[in-house]
Amino acid sequence: MRPRWLSVLGIGFVAAGVLLPATSAVAAPTFKVPFPCGQTWSGQTRTDHSPPYAVDFNRTDDLGDPVVASAPGTVLTVRNLGDTSYGRYVVVDHGGGYASYYAHLSSFSATVGEHVSYGEVIGYVGSSGNSTGPHLHYEQRSSGTVIKVRFNGTLAYYWGTRNYTSDNGCSSGYAATVNTAGAPLTVRSGPGTGYTAVGSVEDGETVWISCQTPGTTVTGTYGTSSIWDRIGTGRYVADAYVYTGYDGYVPEVPRC
């Protein structure tokens, strides 16, 4: 199914004014999903995108939704190209040659030279520039070269579409990884299989556990368990499919 937006075209001349100088190899920052804590967004990659390694993010009624810095850094560029290319976009310099790009914004909430932290709003989802529908065009770059996107050190899905749940700016909780050996994991409105399905998270996706509670017993990748993990308001997943590093309840995570 074709997306409802157009790829960014003619990016070369845009990038020319904001390329970062080459530096010696340093560790990349820990990038996070560029949306507030707990939100789930559909991210698409495709070979005919320009550039191909960019991710386009969408969710229902997303026009005007806040976009946040995916890692700490200094705002390098806040620019409006009108109806061409990126339209309204922001670039954040993370040091060591790394930068992140946020394009097609409806408006800005950042200024050049401003230091931003995880979860800090820098703009709002729009459809400016060469776009036919609201979405966020997101890139990660190293020394000016577009690289494959990673969130919490995990490579984004190439090529296709998957859901990403943000742990960006979360003040408490515990990051863990879904492991279903391939199939999406159903998210329930409560801690059990009898509750309504309210979405899904992909195999390999990082989730942010705010609390744990007993519920329906489930057999999954990590054995049989009655523990359920709350990963957002009214959103629970079976702990039997989540790698936490613990056999049972996680000591650092409160009970719901």
C-alpha positions in Angstrom: 0.0 0.0 0.0 1.4 3.3 -1.0 1.8 6.0 1.7 -0.4 9.1 1.7 2.6 11.4 1.6 5.3 12.1 -1.0 9.0 11.4 -0.5 11.2 14.4 0.2 12.8 15.5 -3.1 15.8 17.6 -3.9 17.3 17.2 -0.4 20.8 17.7 -1.6 20.7 21.5 -1.7 19.1 21.6 1.7 21.7 19.4 3.4 24.5 21.4 1.8 24.0 24.3 4.3 23.9 22.1 7.4 26.5 19.4 6.9 28.6 18.7 10.0 32.3 18.5 9.9 34.0 15.1 9.8 35.2 13.9 13.2 37.0 10.9 14.6 34.8 7.9 15.4 32.8 8.3 18.6 29.9 6.3 20.0 26.6 7.4 18.7 24.1 9.0 21.2 21.3 6.9 22.4 18.5 8.0 20.1 14.9 7.6 21.1 11.6 7.7 19.3 10.9 11.4 18.6 7.6 11.6 20.4 6.5 11.9 24.0 6.7 9.0 26.5 4.2 6.2 25.9 3.0 7.2 22.5 2.9 4.6 19.7 3.6 5.7 16.1 3.7 3.8 12.8 7.1 4.3 11.2 7.7 3.5 7.5 10.9 3.0 5.5 11.0 2.4 1.8 13.7 2.1 -0.9 12.2 4.9 -3.0 12.3 7.4 -0.1 14.7 10.3 -0.4 16.9 9.6 1.4 16.1 5.9 1.8 17.2 5.6 5.4 14.7 8.2 6.6 11.7 7.1 8.6 8.2 8.6 8.0 6.0 8.6 11.1 2.2 8.6 11.2 -0.7 8.0 13.6 -4.4 8.8 13.6 -5.2 12.6 13.7 -1.5 13.4 14.0 -1.6 16.9 12.6 -0.2 19.3 15.3 1.1 16.5 17.6 4.3 17.4 19.4 7.7 16.3 18.1 10.5 15.9 20.7 14.3 15.8 20.6 15.4 12.2 20.1 18.6 12.8 22.0 20.2 15.7 23.9 21.9 18.3 21.8 22.0 21.8 20.5 19.6 23.1 17.9 21.6 23.7 14.7 18.9 24.7 12.2 15.4 26.0 12.3 14.3 26.8 8.8 11.3 27.2 6.5 11.7 26.2 2.9 8.1 26.9 2.1 6.4 24.5 -0.3 9.6 22.7 -1.3 11.6 19.8 0.1 11.6 19.6 3.9 9.3 22.6 4.4 9.6 23.6 8.0 12.4 21.6 9.6 14.7 21.4 12.6 18.2 19.9 12.9 19.7 19.0 16.3 23.5 18.6 16.7 24.3 15.8 19.2 28.1 16.2 19.1 30.7 13.9 17.6 29.3 14.5 14.1 25.8 13.1 14.9 22.6 15.0 14.1 18.9 14.4 13.8 16.5 15.9 11.3 12.7 16.6 11.8 10.9 17.7 8.6 7.5 18.8 7.3 6.6 20.4 10.6 3.6 22.7 11.0 5.4 25.0 13.4 8.5 25.3 15.5 9.1 25.2 19.3 12.9 25.6 19.2 15.5 28.3 18.4 19.0 28.0 17.0 21.6 27.6 19.7 19.1 26.3 22.3 20.1 23.1 24.2 17.5 20.4 24.2 17.1 17.3 26.3 15.2 14.0 25.9 11.5 14.6 25.5 11.8 18.4 24.9 9.3 19.6 22.3 11.0 21.1 19.2 8.1 21.4 16.8 4.7 20.0 15.7 3.7 17.4 13.1 2.6 19.1 9.8 2.5 18.7 6.1 4.8 21.6 5.0 7.2 21.3 2.0 6.9 18.5 -0.5 4.3 16.5 1.4 0.7 15.5 0.7 -0.4 14.6 4.2 0.6 15.2 7.8 3.6 13.1 9.0 7.1 13.5 10.5 10.0 12.9 8.2 12.9 11.8 10.5 16.6 11.2 9.8 19.8 10.4 11.7 23.1 11.6 10.2 26.8 11.0 11.0 29.2 13.6 9.7 26.5 14.7 7.2 25.8 11.3 5.8 22.3 9.8 6.4 22.6 6.6 8.4 20.1 3.8 9.3 18.0 4.9 12.2 18.4 3.3 15.6 16.3 3.7 18.7 17.8 2.7 22.0 20.6 1.1 20.0 18.2 -1.2 18.0 18.0 -0.9 14.3 14.7 0.4 12.9 12.8 -1.9 10.5 14.1 -1.8 6.9 12.1 -2.1 4.6 8.5 -1.7 5.5 6.2 -0.5 8.4 6.2 -1.2 12.1 5.0 0.4 15.3 7.3 2.1 17.7 6.4 3.0 21.3 8.3 5.9 22.8 10.2 5.8 26.1 11.5 9.3 25.3 11.4 11.5 28.4 9.9 8.9 30.7 10.6 9.8 34.2 10.3 6.4 35.7 9.9 2.8 34.7 12.0 0.1 33.0 13.0 -0.4 29.4 12.6 -4.0 28.1 12.5 -5.8 24.7 9.6 -7.7 23.1 10.6 -11.1 21.8 7.9 -13.1 20.0 10.1 -14.8 17.4 8.5 -12.8 14.7 4.8 -12.1 15.3 3.5 -8.8 16.8 2.5 -8.9 20.5 -1.0 -8.0 21.2 -1.5 -5.1 23.6 -4.6 -5.4 25.9 -6.6 -2.9 27.8 -6.0 -4.8 31.0 -3.8 -7.6 32.4 -5.2 -10.6 30.7 -6.2 -12.2 27.4 -9.9 -11.5 28.2 -9.4 -7.8 27.9 -9.9 -5.9 24.7 -7.0 -5.8 22.2 -6.0 -2.1 21.8 -3.0 -2.5 19.5 0.2 -4.4 19.1 4.0 -4.0 19.4 6.5 -5.6 17.0 9.0 -8.3 17.8 12.2 -6.6 18.9 10.5 -3.4 19.9 11.6 -1.6 23.1 8.7 -1.0 25.6 8.7 1.1 28.7 7.3 -0.8 31.7 5.7 1.6 34.3 4.4 -1.1 36.6 3.7 -4.9 36.7 0.7 -6.8 37.9 -0.6 -10.4 38.0 -3.2 -11.4 35.4 -4.0 -14.2 33.0 -1.3 -16.9 32.9 0.4 -17.0 29.5 3.0 -19.3 28.0 5.5 -17.4 25.8 9.1 -17.0 24.7 10.3 -16.8 28.3 8.2 -19.6 29.8 4.9 -19.5 31.6 4.0 -16.4 33.6 1.0 -14.6 35.1 2.9 -11.3 35.1 1.6 -8.5 32.9 3.5 -5.3 32.1 1.8 -1.9 31.8 3.4 0.0 29.0 1.0 3.0 28.9 -2.4 4.1 30.1 -4.8 1.2 29.6 -2.0 -0.8 27.7 -0.7 -4.1 29.0 1.4 -6.9 27.5 2.2 -10.4 28.7 5.6 -10.5 30.4 6.2 -14.0 29.1 7.0 -12.3 25.8 9.2 -9.5 27.2 12.9 -9.7 28.0 13.5 -7.9 31.2 16.7 -9.7 32.4 14.7 -11.1 35.4 12.9 -14.3 36.0 9.8 -12.9 37.6 9.0 -9.4 38.7 11.6 -6.7 38.0 12.9 -5.3 41.4 13.1 -1.8 40.1 9.5 -1.8 38.7 6.5 -1.0 41.1 3.4 -3.2 41.2 0.3 -1.7 39.6 
